[in-house]
Amino acid sequence: MDKLTKLRQAMKQNGIDMYYIPSSDFHSSEYVGAFFQVRKYISNFTGSAGELVITQDSAVLYTDGRYFIQAQSQLEGTGITLFKMGEPDVPVLSKYIKNTIKAGEVLAFDGRVVGAKIGIELKTAVEEKHATVRYDLDLVATFWEDRPSLPAGTAFLLDEKYSGESTASKLVRVRDFMAQKDVAAHIITTLDDVAWLYNIRGNDIPHFPVILAYSVVTLDCAYLFVDRAKLSAAIVDVLAKDNIIIKNYDDVYDFAKSLSGRVLLDRAKINYALYFNLPDTVAKIEMTAPTTNFKAHKNETELYNIRWAHAKDGIAIAKFMYWIKETVKTSKITELDAQKKIFELRAEQDGFIEESFGTISAYGANAALMHYSTDLSNPTPLENKGLYLIDSGGQYFEGTTDITRTIALGEVTDIQKTHFTAVLRGMINLSMAKFLEGATGINLDILARGPIWELDIDYRSGTGHGIGYLLNVHEGPNGIRWKVVPERNDSCVLKVGMVTSNEPGIYIENSHGIRIENEIVVEKDVKNEYGQFLKFETLTLAPIDIDAIQIDMLTAKEKAWLNNYHQIVLEKISKYLTDEESEWLINYTRAI
């Protein structure tokens, strides 16, 4: 019996007419541990973003433009219909549910993995059809016999030489914000915010160095809800010095029932079950957690460390580019071999902990899938021609990296060179941006997208996302895209110290994919009668493959930027390479 049939049986046994499955965990995390991968288990779709709606006679999966091609392939034969989010003929999720459910029917979901904002939206939608909602059912648990356990990783303290600020100082800032808002308690549910506030990291989620935990901060103490086995005695002692009280992970729901007065929370991040455990008498002050904005502004210690992390990453990438270009000429290698190689090269770097996300190692047409995953059982072989794309990153004690390079493995076509150069031009133009304080990523996106739009081509993703410090590789509230996407929370005013990716691309289905990605950080420029001007410093230090450039497409200014960038790369990393690698780098960073 297939999983969808089993789910429908469980629905029928529990009197459920419609069941909703998001991709999240109890903390609204983008990437989740194996225990929470219910949507993947039911649908076979492996992308990080997607939502399932199941009835007895229909099943639909919503996902965004990054995954249209991948989802279409992986859903084949499952009986699940793909709904492409944002397309003109696709209704938003709540409207689809409202239009589908009938009077007297019941919509159910596990309220611990559904955000309060979407949960309330769905509840309102079905009640308008005189239907009802249940949020206490994890139906898949009734038949997923070999379901993985909740993660049981351990925590470690992040020394102040890396964090640049003590927990005591961070708590003072949080409490000052609470006092300004006149609130008695602040509920923090997002794992990166908890990790940042208490300067702790862990390994509960692959590539995302956090532990499962909630926190409640009051004006005189703080509570950390976590499996105590994750914390060493030394960590408990350190936390106790700041009057941080440790409670069991699941106790947060009963603790919420005891709160009173004005409570600060983020409806978009707190889960539905926890939200509705708060007493009706509590005044909910709903806004983005102050820690989300605090941690986006990297301090001087963090920025100093991040530059080192990118130097280490650049060494690994340069070694990789030399290896793949030389090896593919004479040896049989695959996407998987390349994926393993970049990991090995990063692991050689001091302070490396793990990858910051699953590496995208994609050759030829595979690179047209923005979030392609290599077939581990039958990896695609690389050939001495065409384009290869690698999107990868590392978690170092010195920070989090994310870099994409598209590499010519041999002869490339004229159209591929044209597309590569358009992407490069967009990346360079955004890198050179000068803008007034108060601008957002929406004001700047055209700089990256413009050369690609000139070809009547677009890419179905943002141009850039915020990046955490030894935290999640996708961090709000900063980002760069051409329109507001409310659920992404990445359209804030750009401020000094915010680190963002710069990654335009072109993806031609069944042909090729190109992405060039650097990390950039906002810094001050001149200040005059017009206001404070800002600019970007490029953090990433890795060569860009000049073999794939149509040089006459570049302006003089773009060539100057690229030549200067390559000289910086050469100066910073060549001394860490072998003689052969260094000689190669000198050639590939030559002025054009």
N, C-alpha and C positions, 0 to 999 in steps of 0.2 A: 504494500500500500504506500503511495507516495505521500510526501509531507503535507502537501496542500489538502489532500483528502483527509488525513489525520486531523489537521487543524479544523477543517469543516465539521468533522465528527465531534471534536471537543466543543466547538461553538454550539452545535445542536444540543449536546448534552447539558450545556450551561445556559440555554435559552438566549443565545447571542446571535443576532442577525448580521452584524457587521463588525469586523475586527480590524483595528489599526495598529500597524507595526512600524515605528520609526527606526532610525539607525543609531540611536543614542544609548548612553548608559544612564546611571542615576544622576549624572552631573552635567548633562548637555555637552559631553565631549565630542569633538569631531571624529577622533579615532578612538576605538574602544577595544577592550580586551575580548578574548574568545567567548567568555560567558555571555556577553551582551550581543553577540553577532546573530541575533534571531532573524533579522531580515535576510541576511546572507544565507542562513540555514534553510529558510523556506523557499527563497527565490532563485538561488544559485548566482545572483548578481553580487559581484565582489567589490564594487565601487564604494567609496567612503560615504557618499550621500545618496539617500533614496528612502522612500516611504511606501509601504504596502497598505492597500485597502482590500480586504477580502470579504466577499459575501458567499452565499451558497452557490451562486451561479455566475460570479464574476471575480476577477482579481486584476488589480492594476498596480503598477509601480511608477511612482513619480521620481524623476531624477533630472539633473540639470545638464546644460550643454557640454560639460566636460566628459560626460559619460554616454551620450546618445548612441554612438557607434558600438561601444562596449556592451551596453545594456541590451541593445537589439540582438546582439549575438548570443549573450549569455541567457537571455529569456526564451530563446527558441526552444519550443517543445515543452515548456513549463505550464502553458495555459495562462500565463500572466501577460497582460497587455502593457506595453510601454506608453506612458504619458510623458511627453517631452515638455518639461516646465518652461514657461515663457513663450511657447509657441502660440500663435493666434487662436487656434482651435482647441486649445487645452484649458479647461476650467481650473481655477485654483483649487487646492485640495478641499477646503471647507465647502466650497460651492458644489464640488462633485459629490461629496458626502451628503450634503443637504438635498441635492437633486435625486440621489439614489435611494436614500433611506425612506421608509414608509412610516406612516402614523402607527404608533404602538410598538414599533420595533426598538431594538436595543443595540447601541454602539458600545463596544467595550475596548479597553486597552489597559496596559500595565501603567498605572499612574506614576510609577517611579522612574520610567524612562521617557515620559512625555513631558515636555516643558509646560509650565502653567499657562503661558501665553497661547500656545497652540491648543492646549487642552480646553481652555475657556472658550476659544474660538469655535472649536468643534462642538462643545456643549451647547453654545448658543445656536449654532446652525441646526443641530438635530432637534432641539426643543422647539424651534420654529416650525418643525414638521410634526410636532406632538410625539416625538420619540424621546428616548431616555439614554443616559450614559452610565456605564459602570467603569470604574477605574481601578478595580482591585483584582484584575485577572491577568496572570501570566500563563495564558493557555498553552503556549508551546512547551512549557515546563512539564505538562502532563504527559507528553509523549517523547520528548527529547531525552532518550535514555542515557546517552553518553555525553551529555552536556558538560563542558568544562566547568571547573569550580571557579568561584570568585578568585581573583588574583591574590597571591599571598606573598608579595614581594616585601622587601625591607627598605627602610628609609635611611638616608644619610644627610648630614648637615652640610650646607653649602657655606664654606668659610667666608668671612667678610672680605677677604682679599679678592674673592670672586664676585660677591654680591654688592659690595660697596656700601652697604647700609645694614645696620643691625635690625633685628626684629623689634626691639624696643622702640627704635626711631620710627619704624613703619607703623607700629600700633599707635604711636602719638599722632601721626598724620591721619590715620583712619578715624581716631577718636575726635580729632579736631573737625574733620568733615562731619562726623555724626552730630557734634555739638552745633555746628552751623545749621544742620537740618532738624535739630531738636528731636533726635531719636534716642531711644533707650537701648536698642539692640540692633545689630546688623548681622543678617544671615548670609554667609558666603558658601556657595555650593560648587562653584567651578574649581576644578582641580589645580589649574595653573595659578589662580588667585590665592588659593590656600598655600600652595608650595612657595610662591613668591613672598607672601606675608610672613611665613614662619621660617624662611630660608632652609627649607628641607626639600629634598628630591628623593625619588625612588624608582622602582622598576615594575609598577603594576600594569603599565600599558606599553607594549613595544613601541619604541621610538619616541615616547612621550614620558620623560622621566619624573613621574609623579606617583603618589600613593592615593588610594581611594580614601577620601576624608571630607568631612564638612566642618565648618566653623561657625560659631556664633560669638561675636565680639560685643561686649557691653562696655560701659564707661569705666568700669573698675577691674574687669577681668576678661579672660577670653576662654572659650571652650573649643577643644579639638576633638571631633568625633571620628575615631579611627580604630581599627583592629590593633589592640595594644601590642600584639606580637610583632608588628611592623617597626616598633620603636625600641631602640636599645636603651639601657638604663642611662647612658650618657646623654642621649637626646632628651629623655624625660626630665633629667636634671636641668639641662639648659633651658628647656621650655618653662619649667617651674619658676625659674628666676624672673621671668616676665609675667608671672601669675597666669600661666596658661594651664588650664585644667583638662586632663585627658578623660574622655568618656568613650564608651563603646560605640562602634560605628552605627549600629541600628538604633541607638538610643535617641538619635536626633529627632525622630518623629514624636516620641512622647515629650521630649524637651520642648519642642515647638508648641505643644499644647499648654505649657506653663508660662509662655511669654505673655506680656501685657504692654499696654501703652503703644507708642509709635515704634514700628519696626521697619528698618531699611532692608529692601530686597530687590532683586531684579527678576521681574516676572518672566522675562525671556530665558532665564537661566535656571531658576529654581524649578524643581520638578512639581508636577501637578499634585501628587500625593502629599508632599511636604507642605505645599502652599495651603492645601485644604485641611491640614492638621492644625493650622493656626486658629486660635479662638476667633469667633466673630467680633469680639470686642477689640481686637488688635487693629490699630490704624496702620495699614500697609502703605509705606512710603516707597513707591516703586521707581527705580532708576538704575542705571548702570552702576555696578559696584565701583567705589572710588579706586580700589586696587587695580582695576582694569586700566584706568588712565595712568595711575602712578607707575606701573611697571612698563608701560609703553614708552615712557621717557627714560631711556637708558642713561644712567649716571656716568660720570667720567671714569670710574673704575671699570664699570661694565664695558664701556666703549674701548678703553685701553685693552682689555682682555679680548673683546670681540675682534679687534684688528689682528691680534695674535692668532686667534682661531682661524681667521681667513688666510693668514699666511700659511698655516699648517695645511689648510684645505687646498690652497693653491699649489703647494708642493705635490700633494697627492694627485690633483687633476693634471698638472703638467706631466708628471711621470706616467699617468694613465694615457694621456694623449699620445705621448711618444711611443708607449708600449703598443697601443692598438694600431696606430698607423704603420709601425714597423712589422708587427706580428702578422697582421692580416695579409701582408704581401707573400708570406712564405708558409704560413701554418693555418690549419683548420681550427677556427674558434667560433664560438656561438655567443648569442646574447647573454647566456648564463655565465660563460667564461668571463666575459667583460664585467658582468655584475659582481662576480666574486673578486675580480682583480681590483676594482675600485675599493671594495671593502678592505681587502688586504693592505692596500696602500694607505688608507686612512688609519687602519689599526696600528700601523707603524709609527704614527704620530703620537708624541707624548700628550697625555691628557685626554685622549679619545675614549669615549664611553660606549657609544653605539651609533647606528645610523639615525638620522633625524626623521626619516620616513622610508618606506620601501622604495628601493631604487627602481627608476624607470629606465630600462635598458632596451632600446627599440631600434631595430634596423629597417630601413626602407619604408614600406607601407605601414608597418606596425607603429611607426612614430606618429602617424596621423591620429592615433588614439591618444588623447592628452594624458590619460592615466593608465597607460598600457602596463600589463603585468606579463613578464616572461613566462612562457609555458615550461615549467620545470622538467616535465617528462619528455618534451620534444622541442627544445629551444631552437629558435631560428638561427641558422648558420650565417656568419658574416662573410661578405665577399669584398674583393678588392675593387669596389666601385660603389657609387651612390653615397647616401647620407646615413649616418648613425647618430641617434640622439640619446644622451644620458642625462637624466635629471636625478640628482642625488644630494645628500647632505650628511653632516655629522653633528653629533652631540659631543661637545668638549666641555671640560670644566670652564674653559674660557668663553663658551657661548655656543650658539646654534647656527649652523650654516645650511644654505640651500643654493645650489648652483646648477644651471643647465648649460651644456655645450652640445652643439650639433657639429659633427665631425665628418669631413670628406674622407672616405676610405679609399678613394681612387678617383676615377673620372666621374664628374657630375654633369648633368645636363644644363643647358643655358637657362631653362625655366627654373631649375633648382637654384642656380646661382642668383637669378633675379629675385626669387623669394627669400633666399638667405640674406641677401643684401638689404632688402626692404625691412626684414626683421631687425637686422643689425642697425640700420638707420634709425628705426624707432627706438631701440634700446639706447643708442647714443644720444638721440635728441632729448629723451627724458633725463638721461644722466646729466646733461648740460643745462637743465632747467634752472632758471632764476625766477623767483616768484615772491610776491608780497606776503607777509605774515597774515594769516586769515584764510589762505587758500586751502582747498581740499584736493584730494586725489582726483576728483571729478574735473576740476579745473585744468589738470595737467595731463589727463589720459590721452588727449588728442595728439600730444607730442609723440607718444609711442605708437599710437594706432594710425596716425595720419599717413605715413608712407605705405602702410598696408591697405588702408582704405583707398589710396590712389590707384591701387591695382584692382579695385572692386572686390576686395577680399576682407573678411573679418575673422576674428577668433572668438569663440563662445566662452569666454572666461574674463575675469578681471586681468588687469595688467600687473598688479602688484598686491601683495598681502603683507601685513605686519608679521614680524618674526620675534619670538620670545628669546629670553636669555636662559639657555639650558632648560628650555620649556618647549611648548608646542610650536611647530614650525609655521603654523597659521595663527596669528595673534591679532585680535582687534585692539583698539578701534580704528587704527589707520589702515588705509589701503588705497589702491589706485584703480579706478574703473570708470567707464563713461556714463554710467547711470547709477542711481541709488538702488541697492538691493537691500531692503530693510532687514531681512533676516541675517544678513552677513555682518551687520554692525561694523562697517569698515569705511565709513565716509566722513570721519571726523576732520576737524581742522588739523593740518600737519604742523607739528611742533618740533622744536629742536630736540634731538636725541631719539626720535622715532626711526626705527629701522624697518625698511620696506623692501620687498623684492621688486625687480624691474625685469619683466619677462614677457614681452610681446612674442607672438608666434604666428605661423601659418601652417594649417593642417589640411592637406588635400587627400581626401579619402581614396584608398587603394593606390596611392602613389607615394607620398612622402609627408613628413612632418618636420617642422623646424621651430626651435625655441632657443633663445639665447637669454640667459638669466644671470644678472648680478644682483647683489644686495647693495642698497644705498641708505645713507643716514642723513637726516635733515640737520643742517648747520647754519649758523648765522652768516650773512654776507653784509653788505653795506647798509647803513642806516642814514637816511637823509630826510628832507622835507616831505617825501612821499610815504615814508614809513620804514619799517624794518624789512629789508629784503632777505630772503633765505635761498639756499642752494643745497645741492646734494654732494656728499662725499661718497665715492664708490669704495666699498669695503672689500669686495671680491677681488682676488688676485690670481687670475688664471688666463692663459692665452685664449684668443678667439681665432678660430681656424681661418687663416687668410687664403687657404686653397679654395674656399667656397665663395669668395667675394667677387662680385662684378665691380671692379674698382672704379670704372668710369661712372657708376651710379652714385658714388659718394661725393658730397660737396667738399670743398677745401677745409671747411670747419670740421666736418665729420672725420676726414682723414687725419687732421691734426689731433683731434681727441683720441682716435684709435692709436696713433703713433705714440702719443704721450702715455696713454694707458699701458701700452705694451712695454714701454721703457721702464715704467714703475714696476710692472710684473717681473721683468728681467732683473732689475736691481734688488728686488725684495726676495726672490726665491731661487735664483740661479745657483747661489753658493751651497744650496742644500741638495743639489742634483749631482748625479754622476757626470763624468766628463762627456760621455756620449749624449746624455739627456741635456746637459747645459749647452752643448754645441747645437743640438736640435732647437732648443728654446731660443738661442740667439737668432737662428734663421727664421723661426716662426713669430718673432717679435720685431722683425726688421721693419723699417719705415716703408710705407707704400705710397 
